[in-house]
Amino acid sequence: MLKDVGVEVQLPIQVYSDSKAAIQIAANPVYHERTKHIEIDCHFIRERIQQGSIKVNYIPTKEQPADILTKGLSRSQHEYLLSKLGVLNIFAPPSLKGSNETSSK
């Protein structure tokens, strides 16, 4: 889909999860009784992993930027994840940090 709109995709696509169990289930094509309820989307991901177009990596829960959209977080954790996403507060007063301009008084 991204290629259709002119976005170049570098393979394998990196997917990050804080669930080691989910990573194992996605990587292991063997049928398990405990995973029989898994929907088609997991099978789709599993096929892409086997093809080499997706790579699933572990990320610690505290570092998982997706949590900002799915969980209630402390203010400090929320701000930390915002910084990882590169989100800036447009309403914050401008910082003079790093300014090379001098005042003309």
C-alpha positions in Angstrom: 0.0 0.0 0.0 2.8 2.4 0.8 4.5 1.7 -2.5 1.3 2.7 -4.2 1.5 6.2 -2.8 5.2 6.6 -3.5 6.6 5.8 -0.1 9.8 3.7 -0.2 9.8 0.9 2.3 13.0 -0.7 3.6 12.7 -4.4 4.3 12.4 -6.0 6.7 9.9 -3.7 8.4 10.8 -3.5 12.1 7.9 -4.2 14.5 8.5 -3.8 18.3 6.6 -5.6 21.0 7.0 -5.7 24.8 5.4 -9.2 24.9 8.0 -12.0 24.6 5.1 -14.5 24.4 3.6 -12.6 21.4 7.0 -12.6 19.7 7.4 -16.3 20.2 3.9 -17.0 18.9 4.5 -14.9 15.8 7.8 -16.5 15.0 6.8 -20.1 15.6 4.7 -21.7 12.9 4.0 -24.8 15.0 0.3 -25.1 16.0 -0.3 -25.0 19.8 -3.5 -25.7 21.6 -3.0 -22.4 23.5 -2.9 -20.4 20.2 -5.8 -21.9 18.4 -7.9 -18.8 19.0 -5.5 -16.5 17.2 -7.1 -14.7 14.3 -6.0 -14.4 10.7 -3.9 -11.3 11.4 -1.4 -13.3 13.4 -1.1 -15.8 10.6 -0.6 -12.9 8.2 2.3 -11.6 10.4 3.7 -15.1 10.8 3.8 -15.5 7.0 5.6 -12.1 6.6 8.1 -13.1 9.2 8.9 -16.3 7.3 9.2 -14.4 4.1 11.6 -11.9 5.7 9.5 -8.8 5.1 8.8 -8.3 8.8 11.1 -8.6 11.8 9.7 -8.6 15.3 11.9 -7.2 18.0 11.6 -7.0 21.8 11.3 -3.6 23.5 11.0 -3.1 27.2 7.6 -1.9 28.4 9.0 1.4 29.6 10.4 2.1 26.1 7.2 1.2 24.2 6.0 4.3 22.4 2.7 2.7 21.4 1.7 2.8 25.1 1.1 6.5 24.8 -2.0 5.8 22.7 -3.3 2.8 24.7 -2.5 3.3 28.4 -2.9 5.8 31.2 0.6 6.9 32.0 2.3 9.1 34.6 3.1 12.6 33.5 6.8 11.8 33.4 6.4 8.6 31.4 4.0 10.4 29.0 6.5 13.2 28.4 9.3 10.7 28.0 7.4 8.7 25.3 6.4 12.0 23.6 10.1 12.9 23.3 10.8 9.4 21.8 8.1 10.1 19.2 9.6 13.5 18.5 6.4 15.3 19.5 6.9 18.9 20.6 4.6 21.1 22.7 3.7 24.0 20.4 2.2 25.9 23.3 5.4 25.8 25.4 7.2 29.2 25.7 10.3 29.3 23.4 13.5 28.2 24.9 16.6 30.4 24.9 18.8 27.4 25.2 21.3 27.2 22.4 20.4 30.6 21.0 23.3 32.4 19.3 21.6 35.7 19.0 22.7 38.6 21.2 20.4 41.4 22.4 20.9 44.8 20.9 20.6 47.0 24.0 
